Amino acid sequence: MLNRLSNFKHKYIMKIIQANTQRKNLSHHYNTTQSSLWS
């Protein structure tokens, strides 16, 4: 039971990390696109 709970927590944390990474990549991509448009 405890093992399953920690396993679920681990999956949840990994999902959050993935989402944060994707958001960072998106904003980075957006920023580079904006700067290339302006230059």
C-alpha positions in Angstrom: 0.0 0.0 0.0 2.7 2.4 1.0 4.8 1.4 -2.0 1.9 2.0 -4.3 1.3 5.5 -2.8 4.9 6.5 -3.3 4.8 5.1 -6.8 1.8 7.3 -7.6 3.5 10.3 -6.0 6.5 9.7 -8.2 4.5 9.5 -11.4 2.6 12.7 -10.4 5.9 14.6 -9.7 7.3 13.4 -13.0 4.2 14.7 -14.8 4.6 18.1 -13.2 8.2 18.2 -14.1 7.4 17.3 -17.7 4.8 20.0 -17.9 7.1 22.6 -16.5 9.8 21.6 -19.0 7.4 21.8 -21.9 6.2 25.2 -20.7 9.8 26.5 -20.5 10.6 25.1 -23.9 7.4 26.8 -25.3 8.2 30.2 -23.8 11.8 29.9 -25.0 10.7 29.1 -28.5 8.2 32.0 -28.3 10.9 34.4 -27.1 13.3 33.4 -29.9 10.6 33.7 -32.5 9.7 37.2 -31.2 13.3 38.3 -31.2 13.9 37.0 -34.7 10.8 38.8 -35.9 12.1 42.1 -34.4 15.6 41.8 -35.6 
